[in-house]
Amino acid sequence: MKATESLLWIFGPANILRNAPKPPRDEDLAKDAALRQAHERVVRPGGHAYLVERPD
């Protein structure tokens, strides 16, 4: 804890959000749905994840 507190003056305190998060817009939700239909998430055994276009 002492080491963390000594670095506080360099990095500053954690940011605190005071406003409520905004809900996603309809445009963003539609774009996300289109991306999920067109791509597939693949995870390698090492934990690396990437997107691959789904075959038609």
VENJOPE-V251246 format. One record per residue. N is the residue number from 0. RES is the residue in one letter. PHI is phi as a letter, one per 20 degrees, with the letter a starting at -180 (none if undefined). OMEGA is omega as a letter, one per 30 degrees, with the letter a starting at -180 (* if undefined). D_LAST is the distance of its C-alpha to the last C-alpha in whole Angstrom. Layout:
n=[N;N]
res=[RES;RES]
phi=[PHI;PHI]
omega=[OMEGA;OMEGA]
d_last=[D_LAST;D_LAST]
This chain:
n=[0;1;2;3;4;5;6;7;8;9;10;11;12;13;14;15;16;17;18;19;20;21;22;23;24;25;26;27;28;29;30;31;32;33;34;35;36;37;38;39;40;41;42;43;44;45;46;47;48;49;50;51;52;53;54;55]
res=[M;K;A;T;E;S;L;L;W;I;F;G;P;A;N;I;L;R;N;A;P;K;P;P;R;D;E;D;L;A;K;D;A;A;L;R;Q;A;H;E;R;V;V;R;P;G;G;H;A;Y;L;V;E;R;P;D]
phi=[none;f;f;f;f;f;e;f;f;e;e;m;f;f;f;d;e;e;e;f;f;e;f;f;f;f;f;f;f;f;f;f;f;f;f;f;f;e;c;c;e;d;d;f;g;f;o;f;d;b;d;c;f;f;f;f]
omega=[a;l;l;l;l;l;a;a;l;a;l;l;l;l;l;l;a;l;l;l;a;l;a;l;l;l;a;l;l;l;l;l;l;l;l;l;a;a;l;l;a;l;l;l;l;l;l;a;l;a;l;l;a;l;a;*]
d_last=[54;57;55;52;55;56;53;53;54;52;49;50;49;46;45;45;43;45;43;40;37;35;32;29;28;26;24;24;22;20;19;19;17;14;14;14;11;9;11;12;16;17;21;23;26;28;27;25;22;19;15;12;9;6;4;0]
